[in-house]
Amino acid sequence: MTDGARALPADLAEFLESGISILVGTRDAGLRPATVRAMGAAVQREARSLTLYVPDATGGQTLANLRDNGQIAATFSRAIDHRTIQVKGRCTGIRRMRRP
């Protein structure tokens, strides 16, 4: 996901990649929302982009919405201290995860 905005600061990128709760929100053409939990995130600071790992098993509607309009919001939350941030942008691509 990216929207061409400025790069994330290093401390924020570290927070987003720290294994915290991630909720992904999208909407369809009728403005009906869909949400799914992401399994992780990876920040590409130089590319000013963020990769979210969304499971096929529960992310069908979310992935369909992203293919349709690309609009996305992701909320990252750490339960121990309730630190939360939301990142909004546009999906630039969808692909199956490569196994190491």
Contact map, one row per residue, 1 for C-alpha under 8 A:
1110000000000000000000000000000000000000000000001111000000000000000000010000000000000000111110000000
1111100000000000000000000000000000000000000000011100000000000000000000000000000000000000111100000000
1111100000000000000000000000000000000000000000000000000000000000000000000000000000000001110000000000
0111110000000000000000000000000000000000000000010000000000000000000000000000000000000000000000000000
0111111000000000000000000000000000000000000000010000000000000000000000000000000000000000000000000000
0001111100000000000000000000000000000000000000010000000000000000000000000000000000000000000000000000
0000111110000000000000000000000000000000000011111000000000000000000000000000000000000000000000000000
0000011111011000000000000000000000000000000010010000000000000000000000000000000000000000000000000000
0000001111111000000000000000000000000000000000000000000000000000000000000000000000000000000000000000
0000000111111100000000000000000000000000000000000000000000000000000000000000000000000000000000000000
0000000011111110000000000000000000000000000000000000000000000000000000000000000000000000000000000000
0000000111111111000000000000000000000000000000000000000000000000000000000000000000000000000000000000
0000000111111111100000000000000000000000001010000000000000000000000000000000000000000000000000000000
0000000001111111110000000000000000000000000000000000000000000000000000000000000000000000000000000000
0000000000111111110100000000000000000000000000000000000000000000000000000000000000000000000000000000
0000000000011111111100000000000000000000111000000000000000000000000000000001000000000000000000000000
0000000000001111111100000000000000000001111000000000000000000000000000000000000000000000000000000000
0000000000000111111100000000000000000000000000000000000000000000000000000000000000000000000000000000
0000000000000001111110000000000000000001100000000000000000000000000000000000000000000000000000000000
0000000000000011111111000000000000000001000000000000000000000000000000000001111000000000000000000000
0000000000000000001111100000000000001100000000000000000000000000000000000011111000000000000000000000
0000000000000000000111110000000000001111000000000000000000000000000000000111100000000000000000000000
0000000000000000000011111000000000111100000000000000000000000000000000000111000000000000000000000000
0000000000000000000001111100000000111100000000000000000000000000000000011110000000000000000000000000
0000000000000000000000111110000011110000000000000000000000000100000000011100000000000000000000000000
0000000000000000000000011111000011100000000000000000000000000100110000111000000000000000000000000000
0000000000000000000000001111111111000000000000000000000000000100100000110000000000000000000000000000
0000000000000000000000000111111111000000000000000000000000000000100110000000000000000000000000000000
0000000000000000000000000011111100000000000000000000000000000000100110000000000000000000000000000000
0000000000000000000000000011111100000000000000000000000000000000000000000000000000000000000000000000
0000000000000000000000000011111110000000000000000000000000000000000000000000000000000000000000000000
0000000000000000000000000011111111000000000000000000000000000000000000000000000000000000000000000000
0000000000000000000000001111001111100000000000000000000000000000000000000000000000000000000000000000
0000000000000000000000001111000111110000000000000000000000001100000000000000000000000000000000000000
0000000000000000000000111100000011111000000000000000000000100100000000000000000000000000000000000000
0000000000000000000000111000000001111100000000000000010001100100000000000000000000000000000000000000
0000000000000000000011110000000000111110000000000000010000000000000000000000000000000000000000000000
0000000000000000000011110000000000011111100000000001111000000000000000000000000000000000000000000000
0000000000000000000001000000000000001111100000000001111000000000000000000000000000000000000000000000
0000000000000000101101000000000000000111110000000001110000000000000000000000000000000000000000000000
0000000000000001101000000000000000000111111000000111100000000000000000000000000000000000000000000000
0000000000000001100000000000000000000001111100000111000000000000000000000000000000000000000000000000
0000000000001001100000000000000000000000111110011110000000000000000000000000000000000000000000000000
0000000000000000000000000000000000000000011111111110000000000000000000000000000000000000000000000000
0000001100001000000000000000000000000000001111111000000000000000000000000000000000000000000000000000
0000001000000000000000000000000000000000000111111000000000000000000000000000000000000000000000000000
0000001000000000000000000000000000000000000111111000000000000000000000000000000000000000000000000000
0101111100000000000000000000000000000000001111111100000000000000000000000000000000000000000000000000
1100001000000000000000000000000000000000001111111110000000000000000000000000000000000000000000000000
1100000000000000000000000000000000000000111100011111000000000000000000000000000000000000000000000000
1000000000000000000000000000000000000000111100001111100000000000000000000000000000000000000000000000
1000000000000000000000000000000000000111110000000111110000000000000000000000000000000000000000000000
0000000000000000000000000000000000000111100000000011111000000000000000000000000000000000000000001000
0000000000000000000000000000000000011111000000000001111101100000000000000000000000000000000000000000
0000000000000000000000000000000000000110000000000000111111100000000000000000000000000000000000000000
0000000000000000000000000000000000000000000000000000011111110000000000000000000000000000000000000000
0000000000000000000000000000000000000000000000000000001111110000000000000000000000000000000000000000
0000000000000000000000000000000000010000000000000000011111110000000000000000000000000000000000000000
0000000000000000000000000000000000110000000000000000011111111110000000000000000000000000000000000000
0000000000000000000000000000000000000000000000000000000111111111000000000000000000000000000000000000
0000000000000000000000000000000001000000000000000000000000111111100000000000000000000000000000000000
0000000000000000000000001110000001110000000000000000000000111111110000000000000000000000000000000000
0000000000000000000000000000000000000000000000000000000000111111111000000000000000000000000001000000
0000000000000000000000000000000000000000000000000000000000011111111100000000000000000000000000000000
0000000000000000000000000111100000000000000000000000000000001111111111100000000000000000000000000000
0000000000000000000000000100000000000000000000000000000000000111111111110000000000000000001000000000
0000000000000000000000000000000000000000000000000000000000000011111111000000000000000000000001000000
0000000000000000000000000001100000000000000000000000000000000001111111000000000000000000000000000000
0000000000000000000000000001100000000000000000000000000000000000111111100000000000000000000000000000
0000000000000000000000000000000000000000000000000000000000000000111111110000000000000000011100000000
0000000000000000000000000110000000000000000000000000000000000000110011111000000000000001111000000000
1000000000000000000000011110000000000000000000000000000000000000010001111100000000000001111000000000
0000000000000000000000011100000000000000000000000000000000000000000000111110000000000111100000000000
0000000000000000000001111000000000000000000000000000000000000000000000011111000000000111000000000000
0000000000000000000011110000000000000000000000000000000000000000000000001111100000011110000000000000
0000000000000001000111100000000000000000000000000000000000000000000000000111110000011100000000000000
0000000000000000000111000000000000000000000000000000000000000000000000000011111001111000000000000000
0000000000000000000110000000000000000000000000000000000000000000000000000001111111110000000000000000
0000000000000000000110000000000000000000000000000000000000000000000000000000111111100000000000000000
0000000000000000000000000000000000000000000000000000000000000000000000000000011111000000000000000000
0000000000000000000000000000000000000000000000000000000000000000000000000000011111100000000000000000
0000000000000000000000000000000000000000000000000000000000000000000000000000111111110000000000000000
0000000000000000000000000000000000000000000000000000000000000000000000000000111011111000000000000000
0000000000000000000000000000000000000000000000000000000000000000000000000011110001111100000000000000
0000000000000000000000000000000000000000000000000000000000000000000000000011100000111110000000000000
0000000000000000000000000000000000000000000000000000000000000000000000001111000000011111000000000000
0000000000000000000000000000000000000000000000000000000000000000000000001110000000001111100000000000
0010000000000000000000000000000000000000000000000000000000000000000000111100000000000111110000000000
1110000000000000000000000000000000000000000000000000000000000000000000111000000000000011111000000000
1110000000000000000000000000000000000000000000000000000000000000000001110000000000000001111100000000
1100000000000000000000000000000000000000000000000000000000000000010001110000000000000000111111000000
1100000000000000000000000000000000000000000000000000000000000000000001000000000000000000011111000000
1000000000000000000000000000000000000000000000000000000000000000000000000000000000000000001111100000
0000000000000000000000000000000000000000000000000000000000000010001000000000000000000000001111110000
0000000000000000000000000000000000000000000000000000000000000000000000000000000000000000000011111000
0000000000000000000000000000000000000000000000000000000000000000000000000000000000000000000001111100
0000000000000000000000000000000000000000000000000000100000000000000000000000000000000000000000111110
0000000000000000000000000000000000000000000000000000000000000000000000000000000000000000000000011111
0000000000000000000000000000000000000000000000000000000000000000000000000000000000000000000000001111
0000000000000000000000000000000000000000000000000000000000000000000000000000000000000000000000000111
